[in-house]
Amino acid sequence: AWDIDEIELYEDVECAGTSVSGRPGTAIDSGNAGGGWGPQNAFGGGWSWGGRQDGNGLFFVGKMFDADVSVKCLKIKSVGWDGKGATEVRVQAFVAAEDEWKNAWIEKNLNVGALSVNTIKLIYGPTEAPTPAPTSALAPIPPPTTDDCGDGEAEIEVTIVFDNYPSETSWELKNTC
């Protein structure tokens, strides 16, 4: 079981201001302990969410908001008894164009003690104007000559700058010899 007293979602990276958890939407979960323990309780529903695994052995609780919400910080408040927390949380976003949930953040080593509050700040690296890589890393690598493909070795450096979704970035190195 994974029991949560409350999840507060904020548009501010410091979890300041008013939580957006109460905005209109539908709470969803992997399963719960039944009457009175549903997913709406995790978002200020007056009691606790009594989480249970889904058919794949996974736990999840979330909210599909009726309008777009930009969550930059969240607080997960544990219930008043030990042994019902999660040590790792994955914050996901639903990508409608792909009809799929994607990891946006993974937080590990959470405090699972009774009444603990874990604050998770979703601070990403710069994405609008990333720091450019050194010019040499951006310059095209010329194709090898016959001398380069002999029995010698070549050393190259590859710099990859990830955006908000590093798991969606792919790249490939090929031996052209």
MONOR-V787221 format. One record per run of one state. SS is the DSSP state (A for helix, B for strand, O for the rest). FROM is the first residue (numbers start at 0). LEN is the number of residues. If there is no record, write none. Layout:
BEGIN
ss=SS from=FROM len=LEN
ss=SS from=FROM len=LEN
END
This chain:
BEGIN
ss=O from=0 len=1
ss=B from=1 len=9
ss=O from=10 len=14
ss=B from=24 len=5
ss=O from=29 len=2
ss=B from=31 len=1
ss=O from=32 len=6
ss=A from=38 len=5
ss=O from=43 len=5
ss=B from=48 len=3
ss=O from=51 len=9
ss=B from=60 len=5
ss=O from=65 len=7
ss=B from=72 len=6
ss=O from=78 len=10
ss=B from=88 len=7
ss=A from=95 len=3
ss=O from=98 len=1
ss=B from=99 len=8
ss=O from=107 len=9
ss=B from=116 len=5
ss=O from=121 len=13
ss=A from=134 len=4
ss=O from=138 len=7
ss=A from=145 len=4
ss=O from=149 len=16
ss=A from=165 len=3
ss=O from=168 len=9
END
